[in-house]
Amino acid sequence: MFQVFPTARLRPSPFFHSAMAEGCTSASIYNRMILPASFGDKEKEYSDLMNGVVMWDVGVERQVQLEGPDAAKLAQILSPRDLSKCKVGQGKYVPMCNHDGILINDPILLKLHEDLYWFSIADSDIWFWARAIAAERRLDVKISEPDVSPLAVQGPMAETVVASIFGDWVRDLKYFWFKETELNGIPLAVQRSGWSKQGGFEIYLRDGSRGTELWNIVKQAGLLYNIGNGGPTSPERTESGLVSCGSDTDDTTNPYEVRLGKYVDLNLPDDVVGIEALRRIHAEGPKRHQLGLVLDGDSSDPLSFHWEDITVGGQKVGDMTNCIWSPRMQKNIGYALISKKCNIGDTVVLARSNQRKVNAQLVDLPFY
Amino acid sequence: MFQVFPTARLRPSPFFHSAMAEGCTSASIYNRMILPASFGDKEKEYSDLMNGVVMWDVGVERQVQLEGPDAAKLAQILSPRDLSKCKVGQGKYVPMCNHDGILINDPILLKLHEDLYWFSIADSDIWFWARAIAAERRLDVKISEPDVSPLAVQGPMAETVVASIFGDWVRDLKYFWFKETELNGIPLAVQRSGWSKQGGFEIYLRDGSRGTELWNIVKQAGLLYNIGNGGPTSPERTESGLVSCGSDTDDTTNPYEVRLGKYVDLNLPDDVVGIEALRRIHAEGPKRHQLGLVLDGDSSDPLSFHWEDITVGGQKVGDMTNCIWSPRMQKNIGYALISKKCNIGDTVVLARSNQRKVNAQLVDLPFY
């Protein structure tokens, strides 16, 4: 591929220099920041995540902060999921939609105080979105990007490592719940979260000047457990059925099509953005659904930049939106965003690169 | 630096395979797409631009299409520049602002028909922005991302090359004016435009399946003039004083601070987004302005990912937002976003990486 050159338009996280010093070799760009992805040994990175513990610079998971008298009101306006019972210290996964009910992000909402919320976002500009809605509705709320950068600790040994740093109280955190704390005077929030299904925490650094310090503390605590470097891994997230907004979705995808309908509450008031469209989509029934794909063949053949057509009898019935070699299944697996007419058990044909046709089976998600 | 790996979240342009086949070595990410930047010989790329002709894959300059009865109304609502005299076939440079008068993009607006407009945007999500405003105001307009990807031909010989392809009518195009046309059945628009001050055109490809074809036509026509590969070059754009929205601006920058005040019409109606804030900012007088910097020292020392502090007498007075080695000046030059108290002729101190202090002179922009 190619190298990315430095520019003030693409920002490093507070952990960037540590990640580069430890030998980061490949990265992605996410929220106009650099997301370290691999340190050169993907098999080890996967194995560490599955069997031990890894630390990831996920500073690219930015926070859209809502602060002020109308913060709670705006949070609900932007979320088609009922937040009325959300408590301080609680986080909630929220499919964020536009007025047409199209998915535009899938953040974790964190309620820090009654008038202070963060949306910890996927890769799209929710500051623009939130500011436009808030200003047009003349809400009394300040929308900003605070100095907050998550560092993830993931894997079956993550809890042990994080508890050794912060104490046993972290073991009591429920999923997506968090606590504000500090460490050597570094302001932090610790949440049970992370973009894998192997368990773990995200440590939200709240002072960007102390990234190296936090990195080293986690690294040091993890040494005993052979903590590895890495980044969110495509094989694990695909096996686990996690959605990547913007990879698995496009400009026409609604939450019902990608298994997020359970997070939509259609009884919310009409002022919630997209709720009327979502009621209509739900009533009519979505036209597509997201299923798993198990491809024929026994060598790695990942998806490149483009979605690939799925056909049955020569007719296009959907798209393969994601494809990666699964270490556990020893197969190429992926996601289909496909007509409701196609179902689990069906065989479909994929139009791969270089005009290759490959058969695949539709299966349920997640794979594990 | 590091490699970027393929993902459906980062899209290639229709010219990507051609650019890679010709040996693209470095790239940036812009509007979540890949922007080929260099083919390994930056001195030649600069020299070709200054003295001959180059072709650039600038497919990342995406179009935000407004279509329908309220398209003209929305275009004006989003633009604090008077569009009332804009004619079909005309383009206009527009500083786009949020409700607080903060610059969020600086697109070229193209008027294709009375009810069809494109914003050819810089690197920020104007689809989100436009959709939020349009929906909140219940305007009858469809906002989309059409299948349109610009290919730039730049440099003193660009007009000769483009005229040899399309005919002499291109010589009559005024700056930012364009004409819809086709070539071997490929639908196109040809505009006198481009992100350099060396003259040239942007050819808007309107069928993404025909990118390689268009690339080869331009390459073939350019052979006689030794057309080079490349991408928008930091040295030339800095020498020429062009603004890069998101590099030279941040979350607090208004158009008056970065020499774009002349494109703001304060007499526009109150429904134009940001116009009330811009009137207030103009009346109070902006606190900062953008000046050139000429740094001491005679070896290349470009800005990396971060802005760098500018101080006078140990006090921070502004930021260096951009810095690059100028082939013409044989100096490091850059932009200051700096207090109005500092002016042309002043000497300031830059806090460079590794704690180095470097003196610089404030000068007028553009350098050339």
Interface residues (C-beta under 8 A of the other chain):
Chain A: M1 F2 Q3 V4 F5 P6 T7 A8 R9 L10 R11 P12 F16 M20 C24 T25 S26 A27 S28 I29 Y30 R32 I34 P36 A37 S38 N98 H99 I104 D123 S124 D125 F128 W129 R131 A132 I133 A135 E136 R137 S144 E145 S244 G246 S247 D248 D251 V273 P302 L303 S304 F305 H306 W307 T321 N322
Chain B: M1 F2 Q3 V4 F5 P6 T7 A8 R9 L10 R11 P12 F16 M20 C24 T25 S26 A27 S28 I29 Y30 R32 I34 P36 A37 S38 N98 H99 I104 D123 S124 D125 F128 W129 R131 A132 I133 A135 E136 R137 S144 E145 S244 G246 S247 D248 D251 V273 P302 L303 S304 F305 H306 W307 T321 N322
